[in-house]
Amino acid sequence: MSGCDLPPHLLTGRQAEDLAVDYLRARGLALTERNYRCRWGEIDLVMTEGEKTVFVEVRYRRSNHYGGALASIDRRKQRRLLAAVGHYMVERRIRGSVRLDVVAVSPNHDGFSIQWVKNAIEAQ
């Protein structure tokens, strides 16, 4: 399926991920992998920052009417992300320092607003 064949909601998600990748690269992170999927969930972006592996959840919301992008990550979503991260780490034999960040993308009068929250989700 090409980008032009994607449904509008998926195209918007892909565009939000593209914005997040560009934003994070400009701040020194390097992209390792996109859209890693396993039975427990999906990791939008896997990046590195020096020796640290950074897992990134990208959230896009057209408005803050229901709490915005950051508020959309409930406990269930957090558990699924942590399970997917654990699976990725075992499968790829990742050792060392890791963190799970969130990048929230939302439209504004100038284009898009991007909010990067480091260590947004931590294992309990």
CYANA upper distance limits for C-alpha pairs under 8 A (distance plus 0.5 A):
  1 MET  CA      5 ASP  CA      6.49
  1 MET  CA      6 LEU  CA      7.52
  2 SER  CA      6 LEU  CA      7.34
  3 GLY  CA     11 LEU  CA      7.49
  6 LEU  CA     10 LEU  CA      6.58
  6 LEU  CA     11 LEU  CA      6.26
  7 PRO  CA     11 LEU  CA      6.71
  8 PRO  CA     12 THR  CA      6.65
  9 HIS  CA     13 GLY  CA      6.85
 10 LEU  CA     14 ARG  CA      6.62
 11 LEU  CA     15 GLN  CA      6.67
 12 THR  CA     16 ALA  CA      6.66
 12 THR  CA     60 TYR  CA      8.42
 13 GLY  CA     17 GLU  CA      6.74
 13 GLY  CA     59 ARG  CA      8.37
 13 GLY  CA     60 TYR  CA      7.13
 14 ARG  CA     18 ASP  CA      6.69
 15 GLN  CA     19 LEU  CA      6.73
 16 ALA  CA     20 ALA  CA      6.67
 16 ALA  CA     58 VAL  CA      7.62
 16 ALA  CA     59 ARG  CA      8.05
 16 ALA  CA     60 TYR  CA      6.81
 16 ALA  CA    105 VAL  CA      6.76
 17 GLU  CA     21 VAL  CA      6.59
 17 GLU  CA     44 ASP  CA      8.00
 17 GLU  CA     45 LEU  CA      8.45
 17 GLU  CA     58 VAL  CA      6.69
 18 ASP  CA     22 ASP  CA      6.76
 19 LEU  CA     23 TYR  CA      6.56
 20 ALA  CA     24 LEU  CA      6.53
 20 ALA  CA     58 VAL  CA      7.60
 20 ALA  CA    103 VAL  CA      7.06
 20 ALA  CA    105 VAL  CA      8.21
 20 ALA  CA    114 ILE  CA      8.14
 21 VAL  CA     25 ARG  CA      6.45
 21 VAL  CA     31 LEU  CA      7.77
 21 VAL  CA     45 LEU  CA      8.44
 22 ASP  CA     26 ALA  CA      6.65
 23 TYR  CA     27 ARG  CA      7.16
 24 LEU  CA     28 GLY  CA      7.07
 24 LEU  CA     29 LEU  CA      6.05
 24 LEU  CA     30 ALA  CA      8.30
 25 ARG  CA     29 LEU  CA      5.26
 25 ARG  CA     30 ALA  CA      6.34
 25 ARG  CA     31 LEU  CA      7.99
 28 GLY  CA     49 GLU  CA      7.19
 29 LEU  CA     47 MET  CA      6.73
 29 LEU  CA     48 THR  CA      6.00
 29 LEU  CA     49 GLU  CA      5.29
 29 LEU  CA     50 GLY  CA      8.17
 30 ALA  CA     47 MET  CA      5.81
 30 ALA  CA     48 THR  CA      5.70
 30 ALA  CA     49 GLU  CA      7.14
 31 LEU  CA     45 LEU  CA      7.82
 31 LEU  CA     46 VAL  CA      6.79
 31 LEU  CA     47 MET  CA      4.92
 31 LEU  CA     48 THR  CA      7.10
 32 THR  CA     45 LEU  CA      8.17
 32 THR  CA     46 VAL  CA      5.89
 32 THR  CA     47 MET  CA      5.50
 32 THR  CA     48 THR  CA      7.40
 33 GLU  CA     45 LEU  CA      6.43
 33 GLU  CA     46 VAL  CA      5.52
 33 GLU  CA     47 MET  CA      7.41
 34 ARG  CA     43 ILE  CA      7.89
 34 ARG  CA     44 ASP  CA      6.11
 34 ARG  CA     45 LEU  CA      5.14
 34 ARG  CA     46 VAL  CA      6.79
 35 ASN  CA     42 GLU  CA      6.71
 35 ASN  CA     43 ILE  CA      6.00
 35 ASN  CA     44 ASP  CA      4.97
 35 ASN  CA     45 LEU  CA      6.61
 36 TYR  CA     42 GLU  CA      6.00
 36 TYR  CA     43 ILE  CA      5.63
 36 TYR  CA     44 ASP  CA      7.08
 36 TYR  CA     45 LEU  CA      8.02
 37 ARG  CA     41 GLY  CA      6.42
 37 ARG  CA     42 GLU  CA      4.92
 37 ARG  CA     43 ILE  CA      7.06
 37 ARG  CA     84 ALA  CA      8.16
 38 CYS  CA     42 GLU  CA      6.89
 38 CYS  CA     84 ALA  CA      7.05
 38 CYS  CA     87 HIS  CA      8.15
 39 ARG  CA     84 ALA  CA      8.36
 40 TRP  CA     80 ARG  CA      6.25
 40 TRP  CA     81 LEU  CA      8.19
 40 TRP  CA     83 ALA  CA      6.48
 40 TRP  CA     84 ALA  CA      5.86
 41 GLY  CA     80 ARG  CA      6.13
 41 GLY  CA     81 LEU  CA      6.85
 41 GLY  CA     83 ALA  CA      7.98
 41 GLY  CA     84 ALA  CA      5.93
 42 GLU  CA     81 LEU  CA      7.43
 42 GLU  CA     84 ALA  CA      6.85
 43 ILE  CA     55 PHE  CA      7.37
 43 ILE  CA     56 VAL  CA      7.34
 43 ILE  CA     57 GLU  CA      6.92
 43 ILE  CA     81 LEU  CA      7.30
 43 ILE  CA     84 ALA  CA      7.29
 43 ILE  CA     85 VAL  CA      7.72
 44 ASP  CA     55 PHE  CA      8.24
 44 ASP  CA     56 VAL  CA      6.56
 44 ASP  CA     57 GLU  CA      5.92
 44 ASP  CA     58 VAL  CA      6.84
 45 LEU  CA     55 PHE  CA      6.43
 45 LEU  CA     56 VAL  CA      5.46
 45 LEU  CA     57 GLU  CA      7.23
 45 LEU  CA     58 VAL  CA      8.30
 46 VAL  CA     53 THR  CA      7.62
 46 VAL  CA     54 VAL  CA      6.36
 46 VAL  CA     55 PHE  CA      5.22
 46 VAL  CA     56 VAL  CA      6.71
 47 MET  CA     53 THR  CA      6.44
 47 MET  CA     54 VAL  CA      5.50
 47 MET  CA     55 PHE  CA      6.82
 47 MET  CA     56 VAL  CA      8.03
 48 THR  CA     52 LYS  CA      6.07
 48 THR  CA     53 THR  CA      5.11
 48 THR  CA     54 VAL  CA      5.99
 49 GLU  CA     53 THR  CA      7.00
 49 GLU  CA     54 VAL  CA      7.38
 51 GLU  CA     96 GLY  CA      8.26
 51 GLU  CA     97 SER  CA      7.77
 52 LYS  CA     96 GLY  CA      7.48
 52 LYS  CA     97 SER  CA      5.48
 52 LYS  CA     98 VAL  CA      5.86
 52 LYS  CA     99 ARG  CA      8.13
 53 THR  CA     96 GLY  CA      8.50
 53 THR  CA     97 SER  CA      6.97
 53 THR  CA     98 VAL  CA      5.18
 53 THR  CA     99 ARG  CA      7.17
 54 VAL  CA     98 VAL  CA      6.14
 54 VAL  CA     99 ARG  CA      5.61
 54 VAL  CA    100 LEU  CA      6.37
 54 VAL  CA    101 ASP  CA      7.43
 55 PHE  CA     85 VAL  CA      7.87
 55 PHE  CA     98 VAL  CA      8.09
 55 PHE  CA     99 ARG  CA      6.75
 55 PHE  CA    100 LEU  CA      5.21
 55 PHE  CA    101 ASP  CA      6.62
 56 VAL  CA    100 LEU  CA      6.32
 56 VAL  CA    101 ASP  CA      5.33
 56 VAL  CA    102 VAL  CA      5.97
 56 VAL  CA    103 VAL  CA      7.44
 57 GLU  CA    100 LEU  CA      8.10
 57 GLU  CA    101 ASP  CA      6.85
 57 GLU  CA    102 VAL  CA      5.29
 57 GLU  CA    103 VAL  CA      6.80
 58 VAL  CA    102 VAL  CA      6.36
 58 VAL  CA    103 VAL  CA      5.37
 58 VAL  CA    104 ALA  CA      6.48
 58 VAL  CA    105 VAL  CA      7.92
 59 ARG  CA     69 ALA  CA      5.78
 59 ARG  CA     70 LEU  CA      7.59
 59 ARG  CA     72 SER  CA      8.41
 59 ARG  CA    102 VAL  CA      7.85
 59 ARG  CA    103 VAL  CA      6.76
 59 ARG  CA    104 ALA  CA      5.34
 59 ARG  CA    105 VAL  CA      6.59
 60 TYR  CA     69 ALA  CA      6.20
 60 TYR  CA    104 ALA  CA      6.45
 60 TYR  CA    105 VAL  CA      5.31
 60 TYR  CA    106 SER  CA      6.24
 61 ARG  CA     68 GLY  CA      6.50
 61 ARG  CA     69 ALA  CA      5.79
 61 ARG  CA    104 ALA  CA      8.45
 61 ARG  CA    105 VAL  CA      7.26
 61 ARG  CA    106 SER  CA      5.93
 61 ARG  CA    107 PRO  CA      8.37
 62 ARG  CA    106 SER  CA      6.23
 62 ARG  CA    107 PRO  CA      6.65
 63 SER  CA     68 GLY  CA      6.67
 63 SER  CA    106 SER  CA      7.46
 63 SER  CA    107 PRO  CA      8.16
 64 ASN  CA     68 GLY  CA      4.40
 64 ASN  CA     69 ALA  CA      7.83
 67 GLY  CA     71 ALA  CA      5.71
 67 GLY  CA     72 SER  CA      7.53
 68 GLY  CA     72 SER  CA      7.04
 69 ALA  CA     73 ILE  CA      8.05
 69 ALA  CA    104 ALA  CA      5.99
 69 ALA  CA    105 VAL  CA      7.63
 69 ALA  CA    106 SER  CA      8.06
 70 LEU  CA    102 VAL  CA      8.14
 70 LEU  CA    104 ALA  CA      6.77
 73 ILE  CA     77 LYS  CA      6.16
 73 ILE  CA     78 GLN  CA      6.98
 74 ASP  CA     78 GLN  CA      6.75
 75 ARG  CA     79 ARG  CA      6.65
 76 ARG  CA     80 ARG  CA      6.83
 77 LYS  CA     81 LEU  CA      6.63
 78 GLN  CA     82 LEU  CA      6.63
 78 GLN  CA    121 ILE  CA      7.35
 79 ARG  CA     83 ALA  CA      6.64
 80 ARG  CA     84 ALA  CA      6.63
 81 LEU  CA     85 VAL  CA      6.56
 82 LEU  CA     86 GLY  CA      6.61
 82 LEU  CA    123 ALA  CA      7.48
 83 ALA  CA     87 HIS  CA      6.71
 84 ALA  CA     88 TYR  CA      6.60
 85 VAL  CA     89 MET  CA      6.62
 86 GLY  CA     90 VAL  CA      6.82
 87 HIS  CA     91 GLU  CA      6.50
 88 TYR  CA     92 ARG  CA      6.32
 88 TYR  CA     93 ARG  CA      8.42
 88 TYR  CA     94 ILE  CA      8.33
 89 MET  CA     93 ARG  CA      5.93
 89 MET  CA     94 ILE  CA      5.18
 89 MET  CA     95 ARG  CA      7.95
 90 VAL  CA     94 ILE  CA      7.09
 99 ARG  CA    118 LYS  CA      8.12
 99 ARG  CA    119 ASN  CA      6.11
 99 ARG  CA    121 ILE  CA      8.47
 99 ARG  CA    122 GLU  CA      8.11
100 LEU  CA    118 LYS  CA      7.49
100 LEU  CA    119 ASN  CA      5.73
100 LEU  CA    120 ALA  CA      6.73
100 LEU  CA    121 ILE  CA      6.14
100 LEU  CA    122 GLU  CA      7.46
101 ASP  CA    116 TRP  CA      7.78
101 ASP  CA    117 VAL  CA      6.17
101 ASP  CA    118 LYS  CA      5.09
101 ASP  CA    119 ASN  CA      5.52
101 ASP  CA    120 ALA  CA      5.61
101 ASP  CA    121 ILE  CA      7.22
102 VAL  CA    116 TRP  CA      6.48
102 VAL  CA    117 VAL  CA      5.74
102 VAL  CA    118 LYS  CA      7.18
102 VAL  CA    119 ASN  CA      8.31
102 VAL  CA    120 ALA  CA      6.49
102 VAL  CA    121 ILE  CA      8.47
103 VAL  CA    114 ILE  CA      7.25
103 VAL  CA    115 GLN  CA      6.09
103 VAL  CA    116 TRP  CA      5.01
103 VAL  CA    117 VAL  CA      6.77
104 ALA  CA    113 SER  CA      8.46
104 ALA  CA    114 ILE  CA      6.18
104 ALA  CA    115 GLN  CA      5.56
104 ALA  CA    116 TRP  CA      7.00
105 VAL  CA    112 PHE  CA      7.08
105 VAL  CA    113 SER  CA      6.19
105 VAL  CA    114 ILE  CA      5.22
105 VAL  CA    115 GLN  CA      7.10
106 SER  CA    112 PHE  CA      6.00
106 SER  CA    113 SER  CA      5.73
106 SER  CA    114 ILE  CA      7.20
107 PRO  CA    111 GLY  CA      6.20
107 PRO  CA    112 PHE  CA      4.70
107 PRO  CA    113 SER  CA      6.39
108 ASN  CA    112 PHE  CA      5.68
108 ASN  CA    113 SER  CA      6.57
